[in-house]
C-alpha cells in the first residue's frame, strides 16, 4: 500500500511508519464494527534486562493464542530504557510478525531524557509519535508532549494547533480515543499546561485517554473523560485489553479489561465500561465562568449542575514532574441554587503570574478541572504590564546578549531570533532544521549555535546572515564553548573542534558516551563529561585524549548514563599560587574538583549539580563558586578546598538554568517560573518574582539592570531587578 493510500484509508493526519518500515496494513479502516485492541505501557526494554524481554514476549504469545487476536497494539511510551540503539533493536526483535505493522507507539520520557539521536532512532524503529487514524468507527489520536532531554511533558503551540485541526476534521459525533505517556488530571502534575489540552478537546466526543509513566493501573473520571493509567510491563506481563462491542441495551461501549499472563495463559478481569455515546462524566460541572477580583475567587456554574463541592489551589510549584495531593481549599455557595460560589484567594506569595486550578466535584465521584492564569500584583510597584515579545515555540536553552543591544534566543523548533531589548522589536530570525536545546554562544558580534539537525551555524549577530554551516556526525544538543578562534562542539558521542571563523573541522574524536552539557578549556586542553561515566581531557590542537577519569561505573549502561556527567557544564578555575590547576565537573550526586593535569579527584561536594553551570565570582582577589542543585539548593563554596560558606534552599527545583550575578546579588531560576535573588555574602533571600506559569529551563542575561528571561511558554520577559516588578507578555 502506498503511503498516500494509507492516509486516505485511515484518515491519518500524520502518517506513521512502524517496526517493519511499512505503513499500517489495510485492515485499518473507518467502518463501524466490533473489534478488540491491546495497550502496553512502560516496557523499558533493554538487552541487559532479560526478564522484561521475556514478559513482553509472553504478552504477545498470549494475545496471538486468542481465537481472535487484538487487531492492533497501542504503546503509551517508555518502550525502551534509555533510547540506546541496542534497546530499540531488542524491542523490535520481540514484536512478532503479526504485529510488525500493527503496533502504534508514542514517546515516553525514557525515549527522550537521554536521547543523543534527537528522535531519529524512535522514528526509524517505531514511527512518528503524534498522529491519528480511524478504526472500526473510532478515531484514535496519539499525542507526544515529551521534551528533549527533559523529564516532564509540555504541549507546544504547534502540537495543539495540529490537534485542533485534526479534531475539527473528525467532528463532534465520532467517538475518540487518545493516548500519551504522562497521566493528566487527578493528582498528576507532569504536564504544566495540561489545561490547554483539556480545553482543546472539551467540545469533542473524546471518550477515553490512556497513559502510563506512573506504573500503576488506575481509572478516574473528569472533564467528560474516562482516564486510565496502566501498570508497567517492565514489572511483569501486564497490559490492558479493550473490546468495542454493544452492551445489553444495544449501546456501543469500550469494555476495558485488566490483563496479565500467568503460566502462558491470558487472564483478564473487567475494569470499567466506557460508553461511546450519550452523556459524559461531569460535563454539567464545567464552570460557566471563573473570575478573580483582587483577592476574591468567583465561580458560576450551570443551572443543571450536580456539584457537591468546589475546591481550588495554585499549581503546586514545589512539585516538579510528579504526583501531588495538593493544598486544596474549599469554596462556599452564595445562593439558594448553589450556582454561585466564592472564596478568599490568599495572595501572600511572591508577586507574578500563577496557574490557578478550580475543581468542581459531583455526587458521582467525578469532577471538572479548570485552569486559569492569575496575576498577583507587586504592591510596591504600579501596574504597568506590557508585552515584551513572544516566540513561536518553547525556549529551553539559555539566552545570550550582544553588547547589551541584542538578545539572542533559540527554540526547540529550531528558530534562532534576535530582538532589541529596548524596542522589543525583532531584528532578525533564522530557522534551523532541528531542535535547539543548548545556549547560543556569542563572540564579537557573531552567534554560534548547534542544532538537533547535526549542524553548527555561525550567524552575523547584527544582520542574521549565515556565515557558515558545519556538518557534525550526530545531533548537537549541548552548548558550544568558545576558546579564542576555536569552537568545541558536543555532538552525540563525539567532541569536535571547529575553526570559529571558517567552520572548518580541525578534529573529531569519538568517545564512549553521550555528551550534552558544555565543555570548558584552558590554554591547552578541553574538558567535558560523557554518559559512559568518564570525564575527558583532550589536547586542543591535536584532538588526542590526554586522560580520562572514570567517576561512575554502574551495573548496566542505563544506570551508568543517568549517574554520569553527561550534562555537566565543565568550568576551569583561575590558577592560584600554591593551588593545583582545577576543573569543575558534576554528576547527579556530586561536584568534583579534578586536577587538570592528571584527572585526580582533589575534593568533592555532595549535591545534584549536573544540570546547572557553576557561577565563578572574583571579588577582592578572592574566587568563590555559586552552585545550584536540582533540588533547589544554592551553595557558596571555596572552589579550591570545597569548604561551604552557606547553603540556601529555594522554593522550587532548578534544572538547566544557571546562577547569574548582578553586583552583590545572585539570581537563580526555579523550574516552575520563580526567580529568586540572594545576597552573595550570606545567602539570604531578598527578592522573589514568579515570572511564568510555565516550566523554565533558561539561564537569563542582564541588560541595563534588567533580567531578560525566557520560559517554555515561548515568552521572553524583561524583569526589573531592583523591585521585583516584571514586564509580562499578554497571551
DOFI-285216 format. One record per residue (C-alpha): residue in three letters; x, y, z. Coordinates in pm, whole numbers, padded with zeros to 5 digits, always signed. Layout:
// residues N
AlaXYZ;...
END
This chain:
// residues 731
Unk+00000+00000+00000;Unk+00127+00346-00088;Unk+00158+00599+00193;Unk-00097+00827+00025;Unk-00346+00540+00012;Unk-00282+00468+00378;Unk-00356+00828+00473;Unk-00679+00827+00273;Unk-00788+00495+00420;Unk-00722+00576+00785;Unk-00785+00948+00785;Unk-00443+00990+00947;Unk-00328+01347+00977;Unk+00030+01241+01037;Unk+00141+00912+00882;Unk+00319+00654+01093;Unk+00586+00416+00979;Unk+00621+00121+01209;Unk+00862-00154+01305;Unk+00864-00313+00962;Unk+00919+00024+00794;Unk+00587-00024+00611;Unk+00259+00164+00656;Unk-00014+00012+00866;Unk-00192-00279+00698;Unk-00514-00244+00503;Unk-00707-00388+00797;Unk-00714-00038+00941;Unk-01045+00113+00839;Unk-01306+00363+00946;Unk-01608+00129+00920;Unk-01810+00087+01239;Unk-01765-00266+01376;Unk-01687-00467+01688;Unk-01319-00538+01748;Unk-01052-00555+02017;Unk-00712-00399+02066;Unk-00444-00404+02335;Unk-00249-00134+02516;Unk+00102-00162+02659;Unk+00287+00076+02890;Unk+00639+00116+03022;Unk+00809-00194+02886;Unk+01154-00033+02937;Unk+01304-00295+02707;Unk+01681-00344+02723;Unk+01903-00640+02632;Unk+02058-00632+02980;Unk+01712-00680+03139;Unk+01609-01025+03006;Unk+01307-01058+03238;Unk+01143-00759+03074;Unk+01200-00903+02729;Unk+01050-01235+02834;Unk+00742-01067+02984;Unk+00688-00877+02659;Unk+00722-01200+02463;Unk+00472-01365+02695;Unk+00222-01086+02630;Unk+00245-01119+02252;Unk+00228-01500+02263;Unk-00082-01489+02483;Unk-00253-01233+02259;Unk-00185-01438+01946;Unk-00318-01751+02116;Unk-00663-01591+02137;Unk-00924-01715+01890;Unk-00944-01357+01762;Unk-00622-01174+01846;Unk-00639-00799+01912;Unk-00647-00609+01583;Unk-00357-00386+01685;Unk-00148-00277+01984;Unk-00102+00071+02127;Unk+00206+00157+02334;Unk+00192+00467+02553;Unk+00566+00517+02585;Unk+00885+00414+02763;Unk+00920+00134+02513;Unk+01294+00124+02588;Unk+01511+00208+02887;Unk+01737+00490+02767;Unk+01688+00527+02391;Unk+02004+00333+02304;Unk+02034+00151+01968;Unk+02066-00193+02127;Unk+01745-00133+02323;Unk+01542-00041+02015;Unk+01685-00346+01838;Unk+01582-00567+02131;Unk+01229-00428+02129;Unk+01194-00473+01753;Unk+01318-00832+01774;Unk+01043-00922+02021;Unk+00744-00789+01826;Unk+00603-01087+01629;Unk+00547-01061+01252;Unk+00169-01040+01301;Unk+00208-00708+01483;Unk+00503-00567+01290;Unk+00273-00325+01107;Unk+00005-00310+01377;Unk+00190-00155+01668;Unk+00127+00214+01732;Unk+00370+00383+01970;Unk+00430+00722+02118;Unk+00728+00851+02313;Unk+00778+00845+02687;Unk+01036+01032+02887;Unk+01277+00737+02864;Unk+01286+00782+02486;Unk+01388+01149+02516;Unk+01557+01211+02852;Unk+01899+01099+02730;Unk+01834+01087+02356;Unk+02154+01176+02176;Unk+01981+01099+01844;Unk+01712+01371+01885;Unk+01427+01136+01794;Unk+01587+00979+01487;Unk+01605+00628+01635;Unk+01247+00635+01758;Unk+01117+00740+01418;Unk+01335+00484+01243;Unk+01222+00190+01456;Unk+00875+00292+01570;Unk+00749+00585+01363;Unk+00614+00929+01430;Unk+00490+00991+01779;Unk+00199+01229+01718;Unk-00057+01114+01460;Unk-00414+00990+01423;Unk-00605+00714+01247;Unk-00955+00565+01227;Unk-01055+00208+01304;Unk-01394+00045+01349;Unk-01581+00369+01390;Unk-01337+00519+01644;Unk-01085+00797+01586;Unk-00751+00732+01761;Unk-00509+01014+01846;Unk-00153+00972+01974;Unk+00000+01273+02149;Unk+00365+01338+02227;Unk+00425+01616+02480;Unk+00775+01489+02568;Unk+01058+01742+02582;Unk+01402+01653+02450;Unk+01645+01591+02740;Unk+01377+01676+02998;Unk+01169+01470+03242;Unk+00813+01615+03221;Unk+00588+01692+02926;Unk+00475+02017+02764;Unk+00227+02075+02480;Unk+00373+02315+02227;Unk+00156+02558+02035;Unk+00220+02372+01709;Unk+00113+02040+01866;Unk-00207+02190+02000;Unk-00277+02357+01664;Unk-00231+02020+01494;Unk-00469+01858+01743;Unk-00737+02125+01696;Unk-00718+02084+01320;Unk-00744+01706+01350;Unk-01043+01729+01583;Unk-01226+01977+01360;Unk-01184+01737+01068;Unk-01330+01447+01269;Unk-01625+01642+01403;Unk-01816+01630+01729;Unk-02002+01300+01698;Unk-01728+01045+01623;Unk-01602+00873+01942;Unk-01235+00945+02006;Unk-00967+00756+02199;Unk-00645+00938+02290;Unk-00319+00805+02427;Unk+00002+00963+02555;Unk+00269+00881+02809;Unk+00201+01115+03101;Unk-00121+01092+03300;Unk-00326+01411+03316;Unk-00586+01523+03567;Unk-00648+01368+03910;Unk-00337+01440+04121;Unk-00093+01424+03830;Unk+00132+01723+03767;Unk+00359+01600+03489;Unk+00248+01850+03220;Unk+00220+02207+03340;Unk-00009+02317+03055;Unk-00239+02014+03062;Unk-00527+02258+03099;Unk-00470+02370+02739;Unk-00517+02012+02622;Unk-00835+01968+02825;Unk-00972+02292+02684;Unk-00886+02191+02326;Unk-01079+01862+02346;Unk-01374+01957+02566;Unk-01618+02020+02276;Unk-01546+01686+02108;Unk-01653+01329+02173;Unk-01330+01219+02342;Unk-01428+00917+02549;Unk-01108+00763+02685;Unk-00748+00870+02746;Unk-00483+00603+02811;Unk-00149+00684+02978;Unk+00148+00524+03150;Unk+00450+00663+03337;Unk+00329+00605+03694;Unk+00344+00222+03668;Unk+00004+00191+03835;Unk-00331+00078+03698;Unk-00598+00331+03781;Unk-00912+00485+03632;Unk-01070+00823+03707;Unk-01348+01029+03550;Unk-01325+01401+03489;Unk-01382+01667+03222;Unk-01611+01435+03026;Unk-01342+01166+03007;Unk-01255+00822+03137;Unk-00882+00844+03207;Unk-00654+00546+03262;Unk-00302+00485+03377;Unk-00160+00138+03311;Unk+00055-00098+03508;Unk+00413-00119+03384;Unk+00503-00415+03164;Unk+00860-00380+03298;Unk+00729-00523+03627;Unk+00550-00823+03478;Unk+00335-00932+03182;Unk+00072-00664+03249;Unk-00135-00473+02992;Unk-00495-00391+02902;Unk-00736-00547+02654;Unk-01009-00327+02512;Unk-01314-00462+02334;Unk-01552-00248+02134;Unk-01896-00410+02148;Unk-02263-00350+02214;Unk-02395-00381+02569;Unk-02728-00531+02672;Unk-02906-00207+02585;Unk-02762-00209+02235;Unk-02526+00081+02310;Unk-02174+00091+02174;Unk-01916+00068+02455;Unk-01549+00003+02518;Unk-01503-00279+02766;Unk-01172-00220+02945;Unk-01009-00536+03078;Unk-00709-00553+03307;Unk-00490-00823+03154;Unk-00192-01033+03257;Unk-00024-01357+03160;Unk+00017-01647+03402;Unk+00173-01979+03301;Unk+00125-01886+02938;Unk-00248-01818+02977;Unk-00411-01480+02924;Unk-00604-01369+03232;Unk-00846-01075+03221;Unk-01079-00905+03464;Unk-01329-00628+03390;Unk-01214-00281+03488;Unk-01484-00048+03355;Unk-01710+00010+03056;Unk-01678+00334+02865;Unk-01991+00438+02669;Unk-01916+00577+02322;Unk-02242+00769+02302;Unk-02462+00959+02544;Unk-02371+01168+02850;Unk-02010+01206+02951;Unk-01875+01233+03308;Unk-01910+01568+03488;Unk-01984+01781+03180;Unk-02257+01972+03365;Unk-01995+02065+03626;Unk-01794+02270+03382;Unk-01797+02628+03518;Unk-01972+02892+03311;Unk-01720+03147+03436;Unk-01425+03182+03672;Unk-01323+03529+03782;Unk-01059+03667+04015;Unk-01125+04015+04154;Unk-00838+04132+04370;Unk-00841+03866+04645;Unk-01178+03706+04570;Unk-01235+03398+04354;Unk-01582+03369+04198;Unk-01718+03066+04010;Unk-02051+03047+03829;Unk-02200+02703+03747;Unk-02459+02580+03502;Unk-02817+02574+03642;Unk-02831+02195+03591;Unk-02503+02117+03762;Unk-02470+01830+04008;Unk-02183+01977+04205;Unk-02133+01876+04566;Unk-01803+02051+04636;Unk-01586+02321+04480;Unk-01214+02339+04553;Unk-00924+02547+04431;Unk-00547+02561+04458;Unk-00245+02715+04292;Unk-00044+02475+04074;Unk+00186+02300+04327;Unk+00512+02475+04241;Unk+00716+02278+04491;Unk+00635+01970+04283;Unk+00810+01909+03954;Unk+00702+01627+03724;Unk+00522+01425+03986;Unk+00207+01345+04179;Unk+00077+01581+04445;Unk-00231+01560+04666;Unk-00238+01938+04661;Unk-00328+02208+04910;Unk-00693+02230+04817;Unk-00919+02491+04973;Unk-01299+02479+04985;Unk-01530+02733+04821;Unk-01867+02845+04958;Unk-02202+02864+04783;Unk-02354+03212+04784;Unk-02711+03143+04664;Unk-03001+02902+04715;Unk-02934+02702+04399;Unk-02559+02674+04455;Unk-02490+02825+04114;Unk-02253+03086+04251;Unk-01951+03007+04466;Unk-01676+03221+04608;Unk-01366+03207+04824;Unk-01092+03429+04956;Unk-00775+03398+04749;Unk-00463+03412+04963;Unk-00215+03623+04768;Unk+00054+03612+05033;Unk+00313+03476+04794;Unk+00575+03622+04559;Unk+00412+03852+04304;Unk+00380+03740+03946;Unk+00193+03502+03718;Unk+00040+03179+03852;Unk-00174+02891+03739;Unk-00493+02854+03943;Unk-00680+02521+03940;Unk-01053+02502+04017;Unk-01213+02161+04072;Unk-01592+02104+04068;Unk-01680+01763+04217;Unk-02018+01596+04182;Unk-02207+01325+04368;Unk-02087+01054+04128;Unk-01721+01090+04227;Unk-01629+01259+03901;Unk-01525+01618+03852;Unk-01429+01901+03619;Unk-01091+02077+03640;Unk-01037+02424+03501;Unk-00710+02616+03486;Unk-00674+02992+03461;Unk-00374+03223+03481;Unk-00387+03487+03752;Unk-00159+03778+03823;Unk-00063+03869+04178;Unk+00050+04232+04164;Unk+00359+04373+04326;Unk+00217+04602+04593;Unk+00533+04811+04585;Unk+00500+04895+04215;Unk+00249+05043+03979;Unk+00074+04804+03746;Unk+00250+04866+03414;Unk+00232+04533+03235;Unk+00327+04532+02870;Unk+00406+04271+02607;Unk+00777+04228+02550;Unk+00798+03959+02286;Unk+00663+03618+02206;Unk+00842+03348+02011;Unk+00691+03059+01817;Unk+00798+02767+02037;Unk+00936+02682+02382;Unk+01277+02819+02476;Unk+01480+02555+02655;Unk+01834+02687+02626;Unk+01968+03000+02790;Unk+01973+03345+02636;Unk+02274+03535+02504;Unk+02342+03906+02450;Unk+02548+04109+02204;Unk+02690+04429+02352;Unk+02379+04486+02565;Unk+02198+04573+02243;Unk+02060+04245+02108;Unk+01917+03941+02288;Unk+01961+03604+02118;Unk+01720+03318+02186;Unk+01675+02975+02031;Unk+01370+02749+02044;Unk+01300+02379+02045;Unk+01152+02426+01697;Unk+01497+02535+01575;Unk+01432+02909+01543;Unk+01713+03149+01632;Unk+01588+03502+01697;Unk+01744+03838+01775;Unk+01541+04107+01948;Unk+01619+04458+02063;Unk+01553+04469+02439;Unk+01456+04838+02443;Unk+01223+04849+02144;Unk+01110+04486+02184;Unk+01135+04455+01807;Unk+01267+04152+01624;Unk+01593+04232+01449;Unk+01622+03907+01256;Unk+01530+03538+01272;Unk+01688+03225+01127;Unk+01532+02879+01107;Unk+01742+02565+01151;Unk+01608+02216+01075;Unk+01624+02068+01423;Unk+01557+02144+01789;Unk+01792+02376+01974;Unk+01823+02295+02343;Unk+02168+02438+02414;Unk+02251+02804+02474;Unk+02365+03019+02177;Unk+02722+03140+02217;Unk+02845+03489+02123;Unk+03188+03627+02046;Unk+03245+03972+01900;Unk+02918+04019+01705;Unk+02891+03660+01585;Unk+02641+03399+01709;Unk+02718+03027+01716;Unk+02452+02762+01777;Unk+02426+02385+01748;Unk+02108+02209+01640;Unk+01949+01867+01653;Unk+01981+01863+01272;Unk+02352+01770+01321;Unk+02479+02113+01221;Unk+02656+02410+01377;Unk+02556+02753+01247;Unk+02759+03074+01251;Unk+02541+03382+01212;Unk+02609+03753+01199;Unk+02451+03877+01518;Unk+02359+04214+01370;Unk+02203+04100+01041;Unk+02129+03730+01091;Unk+02327+03646+00777;Unk+02467+03293+00765;Unk+02846+03296+00773;Unk+02894+02922+00753;Unk+02726+02590+00839;Unk+02932+02294+00956;Unk+02809+01934+00936;Unk+02852+01722+01251;Unk+02828+01344+01293;Unk+02536+01350+01541;Unk+02282+01600+01680;Unk+02432+01889+01875;Unk+02226+01903+02194;Unk+02465+02071+02435;Unk+02618+02418+02437;Unk+02928+02506+02240;Unk+03237+02650+02409;Unk+03443+02926+02251;Unk+03817+02945+02316;Unk+03976+03219+02111;Unk+03925+03112+01747;Unk+03811+02758+01820;Unk+03467+02612+01893;Unk+03441+02293+02095;Unk+03124+02112+01997;Unk+02949+01819+02175;Unk+02784+01606+01905;Unk+02624+01285+02029;Unk+02913+01062+02135;Unk+03168+01289+01971;Unk+03364+01602+02052;Unk+03466+01832+01767;Unk+03697+02127+01727;Unk+03574+02375+01465;Unk+03754+02686+01345;Unk+03534+02973+01453;Unk+03590+03198+01153;Unk+03558+02940+00875;Unk+03357+02644+01008;Unk+03635+02403+00916;Unk+03654+02097+01142;Unk+04002+02072+01296;Unk+03948+01735+01459;Unk+03673+01496+01563;Unk+03704+01247+01848;Unk+03470+00953+01908;Unk+03415+00895+02279;Unk+03241+00626+02479;Unk+02915+00802+02565;Unk+02666+01078+02502;Unk+02773+01435+02588;Unk+02521+01720+02601;Unk+02650+01966+02857;Unk+02913+02228+02784;Unk+03287+02171+02760;Unk+03545+02410+02901;Unk+03907+02474+02815;Unk+04229+02625+02942;Unk+04517+02723+02713;Unk+04600+02361+02620;Unk+04315+02124+02697;Unk+03936+02089+02657;Unk+03741+01916+02936;Unk+03393+01757+02935;Unk+03185+01472+03073;Unk+03010+01186+02893;Unk+02746+00922+02951;Unk+02998+00640+02982;Unk+03091+00759+03331;Unk+03415+00931+03223;Unk+03549+01284+03230;Unk+03768+01355+02926;Unk+04066+01584+02877;Unk+04161+01633+02510;Unk+04452+01824+02357;Unk+04306+02134+02190;Unk+04538+02125+01891;Unk+04554+01754+01811;Unk+04236+01603+01950;Unk+04438+01337+02131;Unk+04292+01222+02462;Unk+04535+01325+02737;Unk+04350+01147+03015;Unk+04006+01024+03109;Unk+03879+00979+03461;Unk+03602+00734+03550;Unk+03370+00886+03808;Unk+03078+00644+03769;Unk+03052+00273+03699;Unk+02713+00107+03745;Unk+02570-00237+03670;Unk+02437-00153+03322;Unk+02466+00117+03053;Unk+02142+00287+03155;Unk+02239+00342+03518;Unk+02591+00443+03419;Unk+02444+00703+03185;Unk+02198+00860+03430;Unk+02459+00884+03707;Unk+02735+01013+03481;Unk+02840+01370+03398;Unk+02675+01365+03053;Unk+02516+01710+03102;Unk+02785+01875+03312;Unk+02899+02231+03243;Unk+03271+02195+03297;Unk+03441+02500+03446;Unk+03812+02580+03456;Unk+03915+02764+03773;Unk+04162+03052+03758;Unk+04507+02929+03854;Unk+04611+03036+04203;Unk+04959+03028+04362;Unk+05001+02725+04581;Unk+04699+02550+04433;Unk+04692+02275+04168;Unk+04514+02357+03839;Unk+04145+02264+03879;Unk+03850+02186+03655;Unk+03498+02157+03796;Unk+03265+01878+03678;Unk+02937+01746+03820;Unk+02703+01449+03810;Unk+02370+01389+03985;Unk+02534+01320+04322;Unk+02843+01545+04348;Unk+03052+01828+04214;Unk+03414+01725+04172;Unk+03734+01929+04164;Unk+03977+01747+03935;Unk+04345+01812+03881;Unk+04360+01937+03522;Unk+04697+01772+03464;Unk+04621+01423+03596;Unk+04243+01397+03640;Unk+04285+01309+04008;Unk+03993+01400+04235;Unk+04110+01673+04473;Unk+03781+01707+04661;Unk+03408+01654+04608;Unk+03095+01831+04727;Unk+02769+01641+04768;Unk+02462+01751+04570;Unk+02286+01712+04235;Unk+02470+01982+04039;Unk+02468+01811+03698;Unk+02235+02044+03510;Unk+02342+02396+03610;Unk+02675+02562+03539;Unk+02873+02686+03839;Unk+02899+03063+03874;Unk+03262+03161+03938;Unk+03296+03501+04106;Unk+03612+03700+04178;Unk+03585+03971+04443;Unk+03869+04140+04631;Unk+04121+03897+04480;Unk+03914+03606+04613;Unk+03749+03343+04394;Unk+03441+03154+04504;Unk+03174+02946+04334;Unk+02794+02953+04348;Unk+02636+02614+04276;Unk+02266+02542+04212;Unk+02142+02186+04260;Unk+01835+02020+04108;Unk+01655+02020+04444;Unk+01660+02400+04471;Unk+01967+02429+04691;Unk+02211+02714+04626;Unk+02558+02695+04782;Unk+02856+02926+04804;Unk+03182+02734+04831;Unk+03557+02780+04820;Unk+03636+02618+04484;Unk+03990+02527+04584;Unk+03901+02341+04903;Unk+03529+02261+04878;Unk+03459+02447+05204;Unk+03098+02573+05220;Unk+03023+02929+05328;Unk+02643+02899+05312;Unk+02359+02699+05159;Unk+02003+02823+05094;Unk+01719+02603+04973;Unk+01482+02793+04743;Unk+01112+02719+04688;Unk+01144+02540+04353;Unk+01368+02282+04195;Unk+01629+02403+03945;Unk+01703+02238+03611;Unk+01941+02364+03340;Unk+01911+02731+03439;Unk+02236+02851+03596;Unk+02300+03119+03860;Unk+02387+03470+03739;Unk+02544+03762+03924;Unk+02447+04127+03944;Unk+02653+04329+04187;Unk+02616+04180+04533;Unk+02323+03959+04437;Unk+02296+03616+04274;Unk+01980+03517+04085;Unk+01854+03162+04036;Unk+01565+03043+03820;Unk+01323+02783+03955;Unk+01186+02525+03712;Unk+00826+02641+03767;Unk+00899+03005+03689;Unk+01021+03156+04017;Unk+01317+03396+04006;Unk+01494+03427+04343;Unk+01757+03684+04444;Unk+02004+03602+04722;Unk+02274+03805+04890;Unk+02614+03690+04772;Unk+02762+03730+05118;Unk+02505+03544+05328;Unk+02265+03354+05100;Unk+01970+03550+05240;Unk+01670+03564+05006;Unk+01596+03931+04933;Unk+01358+03917+04636;Unk+01132+03671+04452;Unk+00922+03705+04141;Unk+00704+03438+03978;Unk+00763+03542+03619;Unk+00595+03247+03440;Unk+00321+02991+03494;Unk+00529+02750+03286;Unk+00845+02543+03300;Unk+01165+02748+03295;Unk+01499+02597+03197;Unk+01675+02904+03059;Unk+01967+03094+03209;Unk+01881+03465+03178;Unk+02101+03757+03075;Unk+02130+04102+03233;Unk+02099+04418+03025;Unk+02097+04758+03190;Unk+01970+04639+03528;Unk+01701+04424+03372;Unk+01692+04046+03378;Unk+01587+03913+03038;Unk+01432+03572+03096;Unk+01254+03306+02888;Unk+01035+03003+02954;Unk+00871+02707+02785;Unk+00564+02916+02707;Unk+00776+03084+02439;Unk+00775+03427+02601;Unk+01072+03647+02675;Unk+01028+03882+02968;Unk+01214+04187+03091;Unk+01225+04184+03471;Unk+01310+04484+03686;Unk+01577+04363+03925;Unk+01557+04631+04191;Unk+01196+04598+04293;Unk+01081+04260+04154;Unk+00847+04439+03913;Unk+00814+04233+03594;Unk+00701+04319+03247;Unk+00499+04016+03143;Unk+00364+03939+02798;Unk-00005+03901+02731;Unk-00102+03565+02586;
END
